[in-house]
Amino acid sequence: MNIETEKPALLLIDIQYGLDDWDFYGGNRNNLQTEENAARFLQRWRVLKLPIYHIRHSSQNPESPLHASKPGFAIKKEVLPITGEPVISKNVNSAFIGTNLENLLKEAGISVVVILGLTTNHCISTSVRMASNLGFKTYLISDATATFDRMGLNGEKFDAELIHQTTLASLNEEFATVLETDSFLSSL
């Protein structure tokens, strides 16, 4: 990737303490290195002086660990924003719905987004699909995203890694280019 001509923006989505409550979200999270890989991206973006946008989920459910009144609403220390990095709160799965993210990106002349965070099959998938549909060239970082086990319609349990991999397969080459951290960072 040519960062001078493409000027990619990094979107860090929902990397918040509330998502450490595995039981609330279904248990058994995959990709335990997600935060570490996200921190590597953030550090590289800062060194390269590329645009960074932090998106956090503000649940409307007062019982949710991601409700603004709860400690879990806070962004994790590994990817804590610094002065000048926009922090955008959303209360639906898409980082683009009910926020000014699309306008901020377009006003900055950004046409390429790199997305990572939590969770693969919810806010990441929805935001990737929206970014692509809005015309952004979209990259999704597979080992800097994670999800939890899910219960099927008939009560069967689907493992987090299966949910993660099927979500990535559904997004790859249609809505995004799916890459791993090392592969993407080495291309910069």
Secondary structure, DSSP 4 states (H G I P E B T S, - for coil): --HHHH-PEEEEE--BGGGG-HHHHTS----TTHHHHHHHHHHHHHHHT--EEEEEE-BS-TTSTTBTTSGGGSBPGGG---TTS-EEEESSS-SSTTSSHHHHHHHTT--EEEEEEE-IIIIIHHHHHHHHHTT-EEEEEEEEEE---EE-TTS-EE-HHHHHHHHHHHHBTTTBEEE-HHHHHHT-
